[in-house]
Amino acid sequence: MAMQRSQIELEHELRDDWHVIADIESFAGSDRCRTRLFGVDLIATKTEEAMYEVTRQDTGKAIEWAARYGFLWASLGTPARDIVDIPEARESDRYLVTGGSIAVNVSGLRLVENFLDMGHFPFIHTDYLGVEPHTEVPPYKVEISADDEIWATDCSFFQPVASPTAKGGFMVDYIYRVIRAYTVSLYKSNPTQQDRMDSIYLFVQPVDEENCVAHPFLCYLKDGMDEATVRWFMQLIFAQDKPILENQFPKRLPLDPRAETPIRADASSVLYRRWLRSHKISYGAIAAAD
Ligand SMILES: [Fe+2]
């Protein structure tokens, strides 16, 4: 049984930050959307064009909101920093694609960890992001950057259909970046313009400790691509992950270094858990024993 925490216990780093609470597309045909953040029921109302009001159902109080990148964001506290900046979103030769929001019955931290894991590609995204016998995750570098993000670089993986425009399989270069506890991104070589990268940001909405909504945001080069295909591909890949994630046990992410046996390919995951421990993030986690 998951214990429900009071808001006093929610870490400042999470409370005083922005989180996606809805895809703006979810207001199509309606001016009201019910959603949930850190166990608090919220009602988001579209008051006029591009204007919203977000209120907590428990107290009836309005909370801070922002609309950016096609999402509605909110904070249960006072945001201590801005929404993650995405320079690619200002490049006019990219499609900016939302519409992949998917509810997953697992801790959002598990979702971030799964996003970092290349080892599951051949087994879960068979014939798309991986294929047997190409199951080896080549060694990569992973470190904490000067501004306290996790960067995994020099990642590569053999992919039969890395993206909708890929013709035949090739080794795809990846960079992963954990920007915040519930925000992660990846940059992968574009099959047409191999000197540029497509990017995928994953904003995870912590619904409660054992439920989340994945909100992917794709910044794909338009060259040789159409937007509907990008969206279809995103929805396909995330739908493949959902049942795997929902079968994970426990549903919260164990932070004890001895809880799960790491292998070399899990270097990102090991560092992510360590980073969460050092940030004292416990929402959605099972804390390490002292
Ligand atoms: Fe996956």
Residues whose N, C-alpha, C, O or C-beta is under 5 A from the ligand:
A	BS01	LIG	N114 I237 D241
